[in-house]
């Protein structure tokens, strides 16, 4: 059952999502943020996809990253 490609794919996806969430929460802790804002722009033929992450403390942006 675990060797089923669909099961393996689902397990990998859950592990990736958990890892990403852990990194975002760690970033919040490092920057002392109480809010995390993530904006995702889907790419097209004229612009690539973009992910912007803002760490916000008491309503003020304290750090950000663009992936």
MDAnalysis code that builds the backbone (N, CA, C; Angstrom):
import MDAnalysis as mda
import numpy as np

u = mda.Universe.empty(201, n_residues=67, atom_resindex=np.repeat(np.arange(67), 3), trajectory=True)
u.add_TopologyAttr("name", ["N", "CA", "C"] * 67)
u.add_TopologyAttr("resid", np.arange(1, 68))
u.add_TopologyAttr("resname", ["UNK", "UNK", "UNK", "UNK", "UNK", "UNK", "UNK", "UNK", "UNK", "UNK", "UNK", "UNK", "UNK", "UNK", "UNK", "UNK", "UNK", "UNK", "UNK", "UNK", "UNK", "UNK", "UNK", "UNK", "UNK", "UNK", "UNK", "UNK", "UNK", "UNK", "UNK", "UNK", "UNK", "UNK", "UNK", "UNK", "UNK", "UNK", "UNK", "UNK", "UNK", "UNK", "UNK", "UNK", "UNK", "UNK", "UNK", "UNK", "UNK", "UNK", "UNK", "UNK", "UNK", "UNK", "UNK", "UNK", "UNK", "UNK", "UNK", "UNK", "UNK", "UNK", "UNK", "UNK", "UNK", "UNK", "UNK"])
u.atoms.positions = np.array([
    [0.822, -1.192, 0.000],
    [0.000, 0.000, 0.000],
    [0.863, 1.252, 0.000],
    [1.918, 1.312, 0.829],
    [2.768, 2.501, 0.862],
    [3.571, 2.677, -0.416],
    [3.754, 1.608, -1.173],
    [4.503, 1.707, -2.420],
    [3.643, 2.268, -3.549],
    [2.368, 2.430, -3.325],
    [1.468, 2.991, -4.328],
    [1.926, 4.423, -4.651],
    [2.165, 4.746, -5.921],
    [2.637, 6.080, -6.288],
    [1.725, 7.210, -5.796],
    [0.429, 6.976, -5.763],
    [-0.495, 8.010, -5.278],
    [-0.286, 8.268, -3.788],
    [-0.049, 7.220, -3.030],
    [0.194, 7.359, -1.588],
    [1.521, 8.075, -1.363],
    [2.557, 7.671, -2.091],
    [3.865, 8.309, -1.951],
    [3.797, 9.788, -2.316],
    [3.066, 10.106, -3.366],
    [2.916, 11.500, -3.776],
    [2.211, 12.310, -2.693],
    [1.173, 11.755, -2.106],
    [0.440, 12.447, -1.043],
    [1.322, 12.647, 0.187],
    [2.106, 11.652, 0.533],
    [3.006, 11.758, 1.692],
    [4.054, 12.830, 1.438],
    [4.624, 12.861, 0.240],
    [5.624, 13.888, -0.100],
    [5.014, 15.279, -0.022],
    [3.795, 15.419, -0.529],
    [3.115, 16.723, -0.523],
    [2.865, 17.192, 0.900],
    [2.405, 16.308, 1.762],
    [2.154, 16.654, 3.160],
    [3.460, 17.027, 3.850],
    [4.530, 16.279, 3.599],
    [5.832, 16.602, 4.192],
    [6.330, 17.960, 3.716],
    [6.167, 18.259, 2.433],
    [6.591, 19.542, 1.887],
    [5.777, 20.679, 2.500],
    [4.472, 20.495, 2.600],
    [3.619, 21.528, 3.183],
    [3.966, 21.760, 4.647],
    [4.235, 20.714, 5.381],
    [4.602, 20.852, 6.791],
    [5.949, 21.557, 6.921],
    [6.888, 21.242, 6.059],
    [8.204, 21.890, 6.086],
    [8.086, 23.373, 5.758],
    [7.287, 23.707, 4.754],
    [7.092, 25.103, 4.377],
    [6.440, 25.881, 5.515],
    [5.435, 25.306, 6.125],
    [4.774, 25.961, 7.248],
    [5.745, 26.174, 8.403],
    [6.571, 25.198, 8.692],
    [7.555, 25.331, 9.768],
    [8.543, 26.456, 9.469],
    [8.980, 26.590, 8.215],
    [9.891, 27.673, 7.842],
    [9.229, 29.039, 7.992],
    [7.978, 29.149, 7.602],
    [7.266, 30.424, 7.725],
    [7.084, 30.814, 9.184],
    [6.722, 29.857, 10.017],
    [6.547, 30.133, 11.446],
    [7.884, 30.505, 12.081],
    [8.953, 29.828, 11.691],
    [10.283, 30.172, 12.204],
    [10.651, 31.596, 11.800],
    [10.336, 31.972, 10.568],
    [10.576, 33.343, 10.121],
    [9.803, 34.347, 10.950],
    [8.573, 34.011, 11.298],
    [7.779, 34.894, 12.159],
    [8.459, 35.054, 13.514],
    [8.948, 33.977, 14.073],
    [9.625, 34.035, 15.373],
    [10.895, 34.872, 15.291],
    [11.685, 34.678, 14.243],
    [12.944, 35.407, 14.080],
    [12.696, 36.915, 13.991],
    [11.645, 37.300, 13.271],
    [11.374, 38.722, 13.049],
    [10.414, 39.315, 14.087],
    [9.953, 38.516, 15.031],
    [9.031, 39.005, 16.044],
    [7.680, 39.394, 15.470],
    [7.289, 38.739, 14.398],
    [6.040, 39.076, 13.715],
    [4.857, 38.365, 14.356],
    [3.707, 39.037, 14.303],
    [2.476, 38.415, 14.781],
    [1.532, 38.092, 13.621],
    [1.897, 38.546, 12.418],
    [1.079, 38.310, 11.233],
    [1.985, 37.954, 10.067],
    [1.521, 37.046, 9.260],
    [2.241, 36.634, 8.066],
    [1.337, 36.890, 6.873],
    [1.838, 37.598, 5.884],
    [1.062, 37.869, 4.675],
    [1.800, 37.250, 3.500],
    [1.101, 36.414, 2.750],
    [1.699, 35.768, 1.586],
    [0.872, 36.141, 0.365],
    [1.556, 36.681, -0.636],
    [0.894, 37.037, -1.895],
    [1.509, 36.198, -3.001],
    [0.658, 35.574, -3.774],
    [1.122, 34.723, -4.866],
    [0.596, 35.300, -6.176],
    [1.521, 35.622, -7.069],
    [1.146, 36.103, -8.397],
    [1.423, 34.976, -9.383],
    [0.386, 34.539, -10.047],
    [0.555, 33.483, -11.034],
    [1.211, 34.066, -12.275],
    [2.166, 33.380, -12.807],
    [2.875, 33.862, -13.981],
    [2.073, 33.672, -15.254],
    [2.521, 34.361, -16.285],
    [1.954, 34.175, -17.614],
    [3.092, 34.316, -18.625],
    [2.784, 34.546, -19.877],
    [3.824, 34.646, -20.902],
    [4.694, 35.888, -20.722],
    [4.202, 36.889, -20.001],
    [4.911, 38.161, -19.881],
    [5.616, 38.330, -18.540],
    [5.232, 37.562, -17.542],
    [5.832, 37.705, -16.211],
    [5.878, 36.344, -15.525],
    [6.974, 36.074, -14.804],
    [7.057, 34.798, -14.085],
    [6.189, 34.805, -12.828],
    [5.930, 33.634, -12.313],
    [5.197, 33.523, -11.052],
    [6.053, 34.128, -9.944],
    [5.401, 34.663, -8.926],
    [6.116, 35.330, -7.855],
    [5.404, 35.076, -6.533],
    [6.182, 34.888, -5.482],
    [5.630, 34.727, -4.144],
    [6.294, 35.770, -3.253],
    [5.499, 36.631, -2.638],
    [6.006, 37.637, -1.706],
    [5.515, 37.304, -0.314],
    [6.438, 37.318, 0.640],
    [6.116, 37.016, 2.031],
    [6.448, 38.251, 2.860],
    [5.494, 38.726, 3.648],
    [5.724, 39.863, 4.537],
    [5.491, 39.420, 5.972],
    [6.443, 39.767, 6.836],
    [6.313, 39.524, 8.269],
    [5.892, 40.844, 8.895],
    [4.793, 40.825, 9.648],
    [4.207, 42.052, 10.186],
    [4.104, 41.940, 11.705],
    [4.564, 42.993, 12.405],
    [4.480, 43.054, 13.863],
    [3.691, 44.298, 14.234],
    [2.611, 44.116, 14.975],
    [1.756, 45.230, 15.402],
    [1.329, 46.120, 14.234],
    [1.010, 45.510, 13.115],
    [0.525, 46.242, 11.953],
    [1.605, 46.878, 11.089],
    [2.868, 46.708, 11.457],
    [3.978, 47.314, 10.717],
    [4.831, 46.219, 10.075],
    [5.049, 46.293, 8.747],
    [5.934, 45.302, 8.105],
    [7.347, 45.396, 8.690],
    [7.892, 44.280, 9.120],
    [9.233, 44.273, 9.718],
    [10.251, 43.569, 8.827],
    [9.802, 42.754, 7.909],
    [10.707, 42.043, 7.000],
    [9.893, 41.461, 5.857],
    [10.577, 41.098, 4.810],
    [9.897, 40.483, 3.690],
    [10.855, 39.675, 2.848],
    [10.279, 38.799, 2.066],
    [11.058, 37.952, 1.164],
    [10.279, 37.806, -0.126],
    [10.987, 37.634, -1.200],
    [10.361, 37.364, -2.477],
    [10.991, 36.102, -3.041],
    [10.166, 35.170, -3.431],
    [10.663, 33.901, -3.976],
    [10.352, 33.822, -5.459],
])
